[in-house]
Structure formats: C-alpha cells, structure tokens
Amino acid sequence: MEAMKGIDILVSEVGPRDGLQSIDRVMPLEAKKAWIAAEAAAGVREIEVGSFVPAKLLPQLADTAEVVAFARTIPGLTVAVLVPNAKGAAAAIAAGAHKLTLPLSVSETHSLRNLRRTHEQVLAEAKEIAGMIAALPAGQRPHFEGSLSTAFGCTLEGAIADAQIARLAEGLMAAGCDEVGISDTTGYADPAAVRHIVTLVRGAVGEAAVTGVHLHNTRGLGLANALAALECGLTTLDSSLGGLGGCPFAPGASGNIVTEDLVFMLEAMGLRTGIDIEQLNRVRAILAEALPGEPLYGFTPDAGLPLGFRDADTRIMEVA
C-alpha cells in the first residue's frame, strides 16, 4: 500500500440515488440541488444524482431530469445516473447525463424480481443502449457502465458461480459497455471475497475495464472491503454521505459506505481524493434539515479529525 501513496482515488457519491431510493420520504428538489452543489464545492468530482425509473415505482427520484440539468451547470462535475433499461437510458441521454450505469444482477432470480428481465434480456438492453450512444456525435457520448449486481451473493439464490459472473461480465463488454462495475448489493462481501471477485472479473474482461466497486457496510466490513479493492488496483469507490439509505436486506444496519469515513481513511493513508473533509462534513447539515429524523451514520463527523491531521496533498507538498 505504501506504493499507492499520492495516487488519485475517485470517490463517487451515490447518496442522491442509492440513498434516497432506499428511504420512504421524498427530498425536496431544492434540497437535492443544495446537497449536490455543496458536495461538489467540497471537491467531490462524481455524483450519481438519480435514476430514470417510472415515478410510480420510485417517487423519490421523479425529478431526476431536473436534477441532472442543474448538476450539469457545476463545472468539473461528472453527472452520473442509473438506468434500468433502454427507455431509461434514452431519457438519461436526453437529459445530458455524463455517465450511465445499467445494473445486471448475476443472480437471475434477483434480476427477474428487480428488473423483470432475464440475463439475456438485460444484455440485449445493454446492446441497444450502446447503439444509442454510438449514434451520438463523439463529444456527446456518455460513459456507459454495466454493473454486476449481487456479485458477492444473493438473498434469493445464495452464492453465484464464478463461471456465471465471468460470462455476464464478458457479455456486458461484448454488448458495448465501456467498463464493468462490481456491486455488493446484499452486503455479503468480505475482503477475501473482494480480492477473488475483482481478480475473476478482471481476468474475464481485462484490468482496464474494471476500475470501480460499489460496496455496502451492512455487516461492518465496508472500509475493510474498500481497502481490499484498493489493494487490487481499483481506483473508484462508491459511497453515500452519512451512509444514507440503510439496507433493506438488514433492517437497522447501515447500508452504503459513509463518504466522510471513506474520505478520511483514504486521505489518512496518503491517497488523494481532492476532497476537503471538514467542508464535506458540513454538508450533512443539509440532509439533517431536509430529512429530519433520518439516521445518518459515520464516525469521522462525530469524532472530528485527529490533532495535526494532514491530508494527502499537504503531505505531498511537504515532501516536495
């Protein structure tokens, strides 16, 4: 890990999508805008701002097109969205999203329950989406990620065979995805499993096609799993401010990795995120005001920074 010091790590904030879709209440549009603007001002470079799904299914994200339009006005911010199918992708492209993520559950039972589609149907959707993107002028094409959901196990099927995970990763790239993401949808991962699955998927599609992972802290292993992913060479980690969203598979447990704790760990290790931790911690006030009573997790915001703490950039300047 010493050799990684000074490396840039992209912390991708997913709270406005994954966090908000997991709670019952609807955050007002103006609060979402304030949240996204404040995180970007703190140095967060990529934010998944919503999902293009029918409003009747997720009223929490019904204003995603408006949120995308606002987020696009923030200089230097990559505006990401989740799309469940080609129809959602068309809406995302029309709205001007910079990055689209299509989830493909490696558990076909989960895929049928979640998207009402078989593996082959999702791969067909991926191919259709890739065709839409290819038809755009080169400078207007969003980045297209196919994400392997339930990669570490499924609450409906249990463990998923390595061969199936590898086959689906290959299928996503063959369909035209730019990269393959790995998602611990159910919070089943542990560090050894992270190393195994990352190695497996990279072996199937190549190292360059696998740069990021979406981990949960359901059983308290979120940061340990993130560290394992870093050791494998991944450089993009998803997280949610305040761990917003919980986890429907483990009532009472935190769900997403807490952005504040993740950034502290990375910067303490000498890895650069470009994020001002103290400024990031203050963004929590926006969530607390807009969603009163909603649990917000995280140790760093409560404990504060250690006396004399220096972030990665400060350390690098001192050495130079």
N, C-alpha and C positions, 0 to 999 in steps of 0.2 A: 504493500500500500504506500510505502514511502515514495516509490517511483511515480505515484499518481499526483503528488503534491503540485499545485499550480494548474492542474487540468480543469477545464471548464465543464461544469455539470449543469445540464438544463433541468431545472425544477419546473415541471408542468402543473399548473394549478387546475384542478378538476372540480373544485367545490361548486362553482356556479352550475355545473351539470350533474355530476355524480352525487354531490352533497345535497343539492336542492331536490333532486328527483326522489330522494330517499326519505324525505320528510313530508308531512301532510300539508303544512302551511305553504302559502304562496308568497314569496318575497316580492314586494313592490318593485316595479321596473326601475324607478329612480334609485332605490337602494342597490339593486344589481349594478347599475351604472357606477354608483359611488364606490362599490366594492372593487369592481374591475379596475377603475381608474386609480384607486388608492394602491392596489397591489402592483399595477404597472409602474406607478411612481416610486414604489419601494424597490423596483428592479426586476420584478417577475417578467420574464420575456415571452412566455407562452401560457395562455389561459383557455381552457375548454369552457366556452361560455354558455353552452346549451346543447339541445338535441332537437333535430327536426322529426318529431313524432307527433301523431294526432293529439290535439289539445284535450280531447276527451279521455285519453289514456294518461297523459301527464300534464294537467293544467298548470303545474309549477313551471313548465318550460314553454308555455304557449306563446310567449313573447320573444322567442329565440331570434327571429329575423330582426326585430328591433334592437336586441342586444348586440347582434353581430354588426349591424350598421353603426352603432355607437362605438363598439370596440375597435372597429376599423379606423376610426379617427385618431387613435392613440399611436403616435409614432413608435416604430420598433417592436410593436406587439404582434405576435403570431396569434391569430384568432382561430381557435380550433372548435370543432363541433363533432358530435356523434351522429351517425346516420344509420337507421335500421335497415334501409333498403334503397333501391334506385330512386324512388319517388322522393324520399327524404334527401338524397344526395342532390337531386335536381333543385330542390328548394335551397339547399345549402350553397350550391354553386351560384344560384341567382342572387342570394343574399351577399355573396362575396367572401365566404369563409376561406381562410388560407390553408386549412388542414381539415380533412375529413377522416373519421375513423369508423370503419364498419366492423361490428363485433361478429365473430364467428365462434360459437361455442363448440369446443371439441367434444362435448357431450351432446349427442344428437337428441337425447331426451330433453335436455335443457334448451337446446335450440328450438325444438318444437314448442316447448312451453313458453319460451321467451319471445321468439320471433315468428312462431308458427311456420317455420321453414326447415326443410331437411338440409343436410350439409350441401348437397349438390345444388339445391335452390339458392342457398346463400352464395355459393361460388359463382352461380350464374348471375346473381345480382352484382357481385364484385366485378365481373367481366363487363356488365352493362355500364356500371359506374365508370370504370376505366375508359370505356369508349367515349362516354360523355366528356371526360376530362381531356382525352386525346384530341377531341374535336375543337377544343378551345385554342385560341392563339397561345403560343408558347409562354408568354409573360403573364397569362391569366390562369394558368393551370394550378389548382390547389394540390397540395401534397396528399397522397392517398395511402392511409394505413389500414391494413387488415389486422384486427386484434384477435388473438386466440384466447377466448374467454374460458373459464373453468379449467385452465391448463394444469392446475395442480390438484384437481379433483372436483367432483360434483356431488351436491347433496342428494341428487337423484340416482346417479349411476356409480358413485364412488370413484376409484382411480380409473384413469383413462389410459389405454395402451399407448406406449411410445410410438408405435408404428402409425397409429391413427393421428396423433399430434403432428408427426413429421409429414404425413401425407397431406394434411389440411394446410400446413404452412406452405408446402410446395404448391398446393392448389391456389392459394391466395396470390403468390408471386406469379404463377402462370396466368392467372386471370388479369394481371396488370397492376397489382398493388406496388407501391414504391417501397414499402417496408412491412415487416410483420412485427406486431407488438405482442407481448405476453401479459396476461391478466390473471391475477389470483382472485377471481370473482368471489369465491366462497371463504377466503381467509384460511385455506388449508396449508399454505406453503410454509416451509422451514428452510433454513439456509442451505442444507444439503440438497433439498428438492429444487431450490432456485438454481444452484450450480448445474444440476442434472438437466433441467428443462432448457435452460439457456444454451448449454452445450448441445443438446439434442436439436433444438430448432436452428441454431447456427450451423450445425452440421448438415441440415437439410437444405437451407437456403443461402448460406454464406454469412460471414460475420457482418458485412456491410449492410445487410438487410435487417439486422436485429440490433437496435440501439437502445430500446426503451422497455420499461416494465411498469405495470400498474399493480401495486401491492396493497394489501389491507392489513390492519393492525388488530384484527378480530381476536386473536389469541395472544396478543402482546409481542409478536415477532416481527412487526413491521420494519423497524430500523435494522434489526439483525438481518432480515431478508434483503433490505436495501444495500447493506454493506456487502453481502454475498454477490449481489448483482454488480456492484462496482468492481469487485474483485474479478468478475468475469469479463469486465471491459465495457459494460453498458454505461451510457453517459446521459440518459434521460430517465428521470424518475417522476412518476405522478404522485400528487399529494393534494390534500384539501385543508384549507385554512380552518383551524380549530377541529380538524378531524370531522367536519360537518357531515352528517348523513347517517351516522350509526351503521348498523349492518343488519339487514332483515333476517339473516341466517343465524344470528346470535343475539337475541334481544338483550339490551343493556350493555353490550360491548361496543367499543369504538369500532368504526369501520375503516375509513381511509387513513393512511399515514398523515400525521399532523404536519402541515407545511412548516410551521415555526420550528418544531423539533428537528425535522429533517434538515432544514437550512442551517440550524445551529450545529448539528453533527458534521455536516459537510464542511462548513467554514472552519470549525474547530480542528478538523483533520487537514486543513490546508488546501482544500478543494474549492475552486472559485464558483460561486453561483451568481455573482453580480447583484445580490440582494442585500439590502440594508435590514438587518434583523430587527433592530429597535423600531424602525419605521414599519416593518411588516407586522410586528406585534400590535401596533396601534390600530391596524386595520380591523382587528377583532371587534372593536367598539361599534363598527358599522353593522356587523352581524348581530351583536347583542341587542342593539337598538331595534333593528328590523325584525328580529325573530326572538322576542323576549321569552326567556324560559327554556329556549332550545339548548341542550347540552353542548358545550364547547370544550374540547379536550386539549391537552398539551401541557407539558411540564415547563418548558422554557418560558412561556409568558408569565407563569406564576412565580417561578424561581428567579427570573432575571438572568442576566449574563454574569459569568464569573468576573471577579475583580481583575482588571488588567487584560480582559479578553481582547484579542486582536483577530480581525477577520483575515481571510486568505490574501486579499490584495495588500493589506497593511504589512503582513509578514514578507510578502514578495518584495515590496518596496524597501523594507529594512535590510533584506539580504543584498539587494542590488546596490 
